[in-house]
Amino acid sequence: MSSVRRDPAVSGSSPADARARIAAIYQDHADFVVRISRQLGAPAAQVEDIVHDVFLVLHRRLADHDESRGSLRAWIYGITRNVVYHQLRSDTRSERRLRLLPEPPPRRGPDDDLARAQAGAAIDSFLAGLDEDRRMVFSLIDIEGMSAPEVAAALTVNINTVYSRLRLARQQFNHYIRDLHAERSDSHGRP
Amino acid sequence: MDDLDPESRDALRRYREHTVLAAPARERVRQRLEASLAAADPDRERAESGPQPPIHAPRRNTLLVLTALAAAVLLALCDLRDRLGGAPTPDDSAAPYTAPAPADAPTRPRPPAPAAAPDLAAELAHLQRARAALDTHDPDAALARLGEHAREFPAGQMAQDRELLRVEALCLRGDAAAARDDAANFLRRYPGSPHTARIQSFCPAPPNPVTDPPAGGESSP
């Protein structure tokens, strides 16, 4: 993920400037929105709609964004969370059940793609088992590369809370990956 | 602070590479976003100049004309196919709209000619307002705009598009059952519609392992 883009002065810019700026933010941060949406529980089938809506809201609120109160990604995170929660609230219970089902694995593809897809499914499954507070700290820092103070601002929690959640999530994740490797070598070793 | 194992870091890196918008989806969303932003920005200009698109906005104008043309061509094709008997018509529900008035019925005004271009622009304006309401998560406003369209153009050229938006609005409002009912009616009324896949994507019912083939359509391993 590239570093946070420096803002040109937003106030007083024309609609065309605002659209160009949204296009640049989309280029840099669309994938961030995809991952955050998935981690907040958005079903894969709705991710495109959510990304669209997030950037529409970003565009509407562009003039309100104040970098002194938090990074661009912290701001995008907040908007993504609102859009996802709104979307999930309008789902019925049956869709929520559907969402808990893991994504089907890809049917075929080069080994590289398959390995990535398997890694993706394994980590989806790990993240789904974490409670949401811990999951978002872990994801924003260890997957997205945000700093602890940035995450404290995004989640509006104390920085010590961020560190403590991160420490516990990392311990759990290290265990999970070791177990996964152990299982794989077991199954490969068997005749 | 506990650190991550190298294997853990590696797994997270692969996850990051995997969990992205693939290029076609990325482009699709980009285009849709551009269209939404173009439709959202000039709202004030358009309100002042009426439902016709302003002449001084060539890109937006082109987009509107292309959308209208595409819709007109699609619907003309569907209409032609129906007339040629290619698709069954659910007679009970369609009859009130499609039955021609008897030639000697002087008390009822004739419905407007179906292919009049100003009507198409007016229809499009209704549906664009509904689309804009949906984009700002306001399904009630969208349904109100769609209701207006239905009253003004009960047999309009963009009736299919209206139904599509209606299902999306119901779904957004949380009326999943109503959305599915409407989607089912749509599929019965417009078999072979170009909107078939999209209308089924709102509020999808849980997959049925018997009737729903696995994605990809290949034979099972």
Boltz contact constraints between the chains, C-beta under 6 A:
constraints:
  - contact:
      token1: [A, 15]
      token2: [B, 41]
      max_distance: 6.0
  - contact:
      token1: [A, 19]
      token2: [B, 37]
      max_distance: 6.0
  - contact:
      token1: [A, 30]
      token2: [B, 21]
      max_distance: 6.0
  - contact:
      token1: [A, 31]
      token2: [B, 20]
      max_distance: 6.0
  - contact:
      token1: [A, 34]
      token2: [B, 21]
      max_distance: 6.0
  - contact:
      token1: [A, 35]
      token2: [B, 19]
      max_distance: 6.0
  - contact:
      token1: [A, 48]
      token2: [B, 25]
      max_distance: 6.0
  - contact:
      token1: [A, 48]
      token2: [B, 29]
      max_distance: 6.0
  - contact:
      token1: [A, 51]
      token2: [B, 29]
      max_distance: 6.0
  - contact:
      token1: [A, 52]
      token2: [B, 29]
      max_distance: 6.0
  - contact:
      token1: [A, 52]
      token2: [B, 32]
      max_distance: 6.0
  - contact:
      token1: [A, 52]
      token2: [B, 33]
      max_distance: 6.0
  - contact:
      token1: [A, 55]
      token2: [B, 33]
      max_distance: 6.0
  - contact:
      token1: [A, 56]
      token2: [B, 36]
      max_distance: 6.0
  - contact:
      token1: [A, 56]
      token2: [B, 135]
      max_distance: 6.0
  - contact:
      token1: [A, 59]
      token2: [B, 37]
      max_distance: 6.0
  - contact:
      token1: [A, 90]
      token2: [B, 172]
      max_distance: 6.0
  - contact:
      token1: [A, 90]
      token2: [B, 174]
      max_distance: 6.0
  - contact:
      token1: [A, 92]
      token2: [B, 176]
      max_distance: 6.0
  - contact:
      token1: [A, 94]
      token2: [B, 206]
      max_distance: 6.0
  - contact:
      token1: [A, 98]
      token2: [B, 206]
      max_distance: 6.0
  - contact:
      token1: [A, 107]
      token2: [B, 216]
      max_distance: 6.0
  - contact:
      token1: [A, 116]
      token2: [B, 14]
      max_distance: 6.0
  - contact:
      token1: [A, 116]
      token2: [B, 17]
      max_distance: 6.0
  - contact:
      token1: [A, 116]
      token2: [B, 18]
      max_distance: 6.0
  - contact:
      token1: [A, 119]
      token2: [B, 11]
      max_distance: 6.0
  - contact:
      token1: [A, 119]
      token2: [B, 14]
      max_distance: 6.0
  - contact:
      token1: [A, 119]
      token2: [B, 15]
      max_distance: 6.0
  - contact:
      token1: [A, 120]
      token2: [B, 15]
      max_distance: 6.0
  - contact:
      token1: [A, 120]
      token2: [B, 18]
      max_distance: 6.0
  - contact:
      token1: [A, 120]
      token2: [B, 19]
      max_distance: 6.0
  - contact:
      token1: [A, 123]
      token2: [B, 15]
      max_distance: 6.0
  - contact:
      token1: [A, 142]
      token2: [B, 12]
      max_distance: 6.0
  - contact:
      token1: [A, 143]
      token2: [B, 12]
      max_distance: 6.0
  - contact:
      token1: [A, 143]
      token2: [B, 16]
      max_distance: 6.0
  - contact:
      token1: [A, 167]
      token2: [B, 1]
      max_distance: 6.0
  - contact:
      token1: [A, 167]
      token2: [B, 2]
      max_distance: 6.0
  - contact:
      token1: [A, 170]
      token2: [B, 2]
      max_distance: 6.0
  - contact:
      token1: [A, 170]
      token2: [B, 4]
      max_distance: 6.0
  - contact:
      token1: [A, 171]
      token2: [B, 2]
      max_distance: 6.0
  - contact:
      token1: [A, 173]
      token2: [B, 8]
      max_distance: 6.0
  - contact:
      token1: [A, 174]
      token2: [B, 5]
      max_distance: 6.0
  - contact:
      token1: [A, 174]
      token2: [B, 8]
      max_distance: 6.0
  - contact:
      token1: [A, 177]
      token2: [B, 7]
      max_distance: 6.0
  - contact:
      token1: [A, 177]
      token2: [B, 8]
      max_distance: 6.0
  - contact:
      token1: [A, 177]
      token2: [B, 11]
      max_distance: 6.0
